[in-house]
Amino acid sequence: MSPDLTTARLEPQPDLQVAGGKCSISDMTVVSPDTLLVSNCTKKCVQLMDSRQGQVLSQVQLQDKPWRMCLTDRNTAAVTMGEKKIQMIQVKDNTLTLGKVLTVSENILGITSSRNSLVVSYGKTPWLEVVSMDGKVLKQFDKRGKSQHFKFPVFMCPTPDGSIFISDSCTNTITKLDESLNILQTFTSPLLYDPCGITAVTDDQILVCSRDNNSLLLLQPSTNTMSTLLGIDDGIWGPYSLAYCPDQKKVYIASWFTYTIKVYQLAEDN
């Protein structure tokens, strides 16, 4: 049963400490109920962590700094690297193995998976592409027209119904698109300032890091509303990357240039 975040409480749990000291966690994603994949920009590596104790189970070094990531299936992750590359990483038996490298069109910002393909966003000329798992461009968002909608589409996430949500940290908006990259809705709020990490709990419950407001927000597209779930008093400061584990009902939040991952447990009131 899907949680109702409008009535649930997010209770703080012990922090996770990324091994190796202070670093920049550029993204995170949940691999299994007990493992978390972390993109460590400072150390130029991707780490598979035990999400209960923070122990590093496996690590791979990359040729360049890793930024955004997504799972394409249970055993494969796609990680943006440097400016124009996507590094595929195999995740099996708690071990990471480097796979093929895809070359894309421009300076890549965000990435997510949708319908057995990748959706990527670019920063130099803000626009989007759907790319096959072997790097072939399948569809482009109109650069000359609709792309003016975006300025810095930095984080992306899919929902169970196939929609895609994109946070734009320059326009302070969240945009909902269908799998063909057609804009469905755009969301703004006084609470939303420098939106970064974004993840879907359900089709109608989207978690968003509002970095300059030091808060975790809940976006509900059906009612076009945003509300604050966590703030400074809850230990949130400059939230940048975000992950949600549906099995454990846990939220993971990391600020930029820190080795600490904040953990919160969903506790629904009866």
VMD Tcl script that draws the C-alpha trace (Angstrom):
set ca {
  {0.00 0.00 0.00}
  {1.37 3.42 -0.99}
  {2.02 5.85 1.88}
  {0.10 9.08 2.31}
  {2.71 11.76 2.89}
  {0.08 14.33 3.79}
  {-0.51 12.51 7.07}
  {2.77 10.66 7.60}
  {5.60 11.75 9.87}
  {9.24 11.66 8.78}
  {11.23 10.60 11.80}
  {15.03 11.14 11.84}
  {17.24 8.05 11.85}
  {21.02 7.79 12.39}
  {22.98 9.55 9.64}
  {25.04 7.62 7.10}
  {28.66 8.70 6.70}
  {30.27 8.29 3.27}
  {33.73 6.77 3.58}
  {36.73 8.93 2.74}
  {35.80 12.18 4.47}
  {34.24 15.34 3.08}
  {32.99 14.96 -0.49}
  {30.33 16.13 -2.93}
  {27.43 13.70 -3.25}
  {25.99 14.59 -6.63}
  {23.22 11.97 -6.69}
  {21.87 8.83 -5.01}
  {19.55 6.00 -5.95}
  {18.16 3.01 -4.07}
  {19.29 -0.34 -5.52}
  {17.63 -2.66 -2.99}
  {15.98 -2.29 0.44}
  {19.43 -2.43 2.05}
  {21.71 -0.82 -0.54}
  {22.20 2.70 -1.83}
  {24.19 3.78 -4.89}
  {26.06 7.06 -4.33}
  {27.67 9.31 -6.94}
  {30.79 10.77 -5.28}
  {31.82 13.73 -7.41}
  {34.88 14.72 -5.36}
  {36.44 11.24 -5.39}
  {35.43 10.53 -9.04}
  {33.79 7.27 -8.02}
  {30.47 5.53 -7.55}
  {29.96 3.66 -4.29}
  {27.50 0.95 -3.32}
  {26.66 1.44 0.35}
  {24.94 -0.65 2.98}
  {22.04 1.70 3.76}
  {21.74 0.38 7.32}
  {25.29 1.08 8.54}
  {26.93 3.09 5.75}
  {29.59 0.49 4.94}
  {30.94 0.65 1.37}
  {30.26 -2.72 -0.24}
  {31.81 -1.95 -3.62}
  {33.33 1.00 -5.48}
  {34.36 1.84 -9.06}
  {36.61 4.68 -10.15}
  {35.52 6.72 -13.17}
  {37.49 8.66 -15.79}
  {35.73 11.88 -14.84}
  {33.42 13.30 -12.19}
  {30.07 11.49 -11.88}
  {26.94 13.62 -11.65}
  {23.41 12.26 -12.06}
  {22.38 8.63 -12.06}
  {19.41 6.33 -12.53}
  {18.68 2.62 -12.58}
  {17.75 1.22 -15.99}
  {16.86 -2.16 -14.49}
  {17.54 -4.04 -11.27}
  {21.17 -4.72 -12.21}
  {22.22 -1.70 -14.28}
  {22.80 1.97 -13.49}
  {23.48 4.85 -15.87}
  {25.73 7.61 -14.52}
  {26.47 10.90 -16.29}
  {30.21 11.55 -16.36}
  {32.07 14.69 -17.34}
  {30.27 16.66 -20.04}
  {29.11 14.33 -22.80}
  {29.34 10.78 -21.48}
  {27.15 8.25 -19.70}
  {28.88 5.41 -17.86}
  {26.88 2.18 -17.56}
  {27.55 0.26 -14.35}
  {26.52 -3.30 -13.56}
  {25.24 -3.93 -10.03}
  {25.16 -7.60 -9.09}
  {25.73 -9.53 -5.87}
  {26.69 -6.28 -4.09}
  {29.48 -5.70 -6.60}
  {29.90 -2.84 -9.08}
  {31.42 -3.42 -12.52}
  {32.05 -0.83 -15.21}
  {30.15 -1.35 -18.46}
  {30.08 0.53 -21.75}
  {30.33 4.31 -22.11}
  {27.77 6.22 -24.21}
  {28.57 9.55 -25.85}
  {25.73 12.08 -26.02}
  {25.10 15.40 -27.76}
  {26.08 18.17 -25.35}
  {26.86 19.09 -21.77}
  {24.57 16.68 -19.95}
  {22.75 17.72 -16.76}
  {20.05 15.23 -15.80}
  {19.17 11.63 -16.57}
  {16.35 9.20 -15.90}
  {15.06 5.96 -17.40}
  {11.72 5.56 -19.16}
  {10.28 2.67 -21.18}
  {13.62 0.88 -21.75}
  {15.38 4.08 -22.82}
  {17.15 7.05 -21.24}
  {15.85 10.61 -21.02}
  {18.65 13.16 -20.72}
  {18.64 16.93 -20.23}
  {21.31 19.37 -21.39}
  {22.51 22.69 -20.01}
  {24.39 24.60 -22.72}
  {21.27 24.87 -24.89}
  {18.57 23.65 -22.49}
  {16.74 20.79 -24.16}
  {15.97 17.09 -23.84}
  {16.57 13.84 -25.68}
  {15.33 10.27 -25.49}
  {18.34 8.00 -26.02}
  {18.46 4.23 -26.51}
  {20.57 2.05 -24.25}
  {23.23 1.96 -26.94}
  {23.36 5.76 -27.30}
  {21.14 6.28 -30.35}
  {18.97 9.44 -30.26}
  {15.31 8.40 -30.51}
  {13.56 11.71 -29.94}
  {14.45 15.35 -29.29}
  {12.62 18.11 -27.46}
  {12.29 21.09 -29.86}
  {15.40 23.18 -29.11}
  {14.25 26.23 -31.01}
  {10.77 26.46 -29.56}
  {9.56 24.64 -26.47}
  {13.05 24.32 -25.00}
  {12.86 27.97 -23.96}
  {10.72 26.55 -21.18}
  {13.94 25.30 -19.51}
  {17.07 27.08 -18.33}
  {18.83 24.55 -16.09}
  {16.93 21.22 -16.02}
  {19.16 19.64 -13.44}
  {17.35 16.62 -11.89}
  {14.78 14.22 -13.35}
  {12.62 11.34 -12.14}
  {9.93 9.04 -13.58}
  {6.60 8.13 -12.00}
  {4.88 4.72 -12.10}
  {2.46 5.92 -14.81}
  {5.34 6.85 -17.14}
  {5.37 10.60 -16.59}
  {8.67 12.46 -16.12}
  {9.28 15.28 -13.64}
  {12.14 17.76 -14.07}
  {13.43 20.31 -11.57}
  {14.83 23.54 -13.03}
  {17.01 25.38 -10.52}
  {17.12 28.61 -12.57}
  {13.38 29.03 -13.23}
  {12.40 27.60 -9.82}
  {9.89 25.28 -11.46}
  {8.97 21.62 -11.65}
  {7.76 20.42 -15.05}
  {5.75 17.29 -15.77}
  {6.12 15.67 -19.20}
  {4.79 12.53 -20.82}
  {7.13 9.85 -22.19}
  {7.11 11.62 -25.59}
  {8.46 14.80 -23.92}
  {5.21 16.75 -24.25}
  {4.76 19.27 -21.43}
  {1.73 18.39 -19.29}
  {2.04 20.76 -16.32}
  {4.41 23.29 -14.76}
  {4.49 23.89 -11.02}
  {5.72 26.88 -9.03}
  {5.45 27.89 -5.39}
  {6.93 30.47 -2.98}
  {8.35 27.41 -1.16}
  {10.29 26.30 -4.24}
  {13.66 27.99 -4.50}
  {16.61 26.37 -6.28}
  {14.92 22.96 -6.70}
  {17.38 20.10 -7.08}
  {16.89 16.43 -6.19}
  {13.48 15.02 -7.07}
  {11.89 11.58 -6.71}
  {8.41 10.08 -7.01}
  {6.78 8.17 -4.16}
  {3.55 7.75 -6.17}
  {2.10 9.33 -9.32}
  {0.71 12.12 -7.17}
  {3.37 12.42 -4.44}
  {6.66 13.91 -5.63}
  {9.47 14.75 -3.20}
  {11.60 17.79 -4.08}
  {14.72 19.29 -2.52}
  {14.27 23.07 -2.24}
  {17.95 23.84 -1.69}
  {17.92 27.57 -0.93}
  {14.82 27.18 1.25}
  {16.54 24.41 3.26}
  {13.53 22.16 2.96}
  {12.08 18.96 1.58}
  {8.81 19.62 -0.24}
  {5.86 17.45 -1.23}
  {4.39 18.23 -4.66}
  {0.90 16.91 -5.39}
  {0.24 17.40 -9.12}
  {-3.49 16.61 -8.99}
  {-4.14 19.59 -6.70}
  {-1.20 21.73 -7.91}
  {0.01 22.17 -4.34}
  {3.35 22.07 -2.53}
  {3.90 21.70 1.19}
  {6.93 21.49 3.47}
  {7.71 18.08 4.97}
  {11.11 18.85 6.52}
  {13.06 22.02 7.24}
  {16.04 23.42 9.15}
  {14.57 22.36 12.49}
  {14.57 18.77 11.17}
  {18.24 18.89 10.21}
  {17.81 19.90 6.56}
  {20.38 22.36 5.25}
  {20.94 22.99 1.53}
  {19.46 19.66 0.36}
  {20.83 18.68 -3.04}
  {20.32 14.98 -3.83}
  {17.49 12.71 -2.80}
  {16.40 9.06 -2.84}
  {13.37 7.15 -1.56}
  {13.18 3.46 -0.62}
  {9.58 2.16 -0.90}
  {10.34 -1.13 0.87}
  {11.86 0.49 3.95}
  {9.80 3.69 3.57}
  {12.93 5.73 4.09}
  {14.03 9.05 2.59}
  {17.74 9.79 2.01}
  {18.89 13.41 1.64}
  {22.39 14.81 1.07}
  {23.63 18.39 0.88}
  {26.34 19.48 -1.53}
  {29.93 19.07 -0.29}
  {29.23 16.83 2.66}
  {29.90 13.22 3.56}
  {26.70 12.92 5.61}
  {23.46 11.44 4.30}
  {20.41 12.31 6.38}
  {17.93 9.45 6.82}
  {14.22 9.76 7.67}
  {11.71 6.99 8.34}
  {8.11 7.32 7.20}
  {5.75 6.71 10.12}
  {2.06 6.83 9.24}
  {-0.43 7.70 11.96}
  {-3.18 5.21 12.58}
}
mol new
graphics top color blue
foreach p $ca { graphics top sphere $p radius 0.5 }
foreach p [lrange $ca 0 end-1] q [lrange $ca 1 end] { graphics top cylinder $p $q radius 0.2 }
display resetview
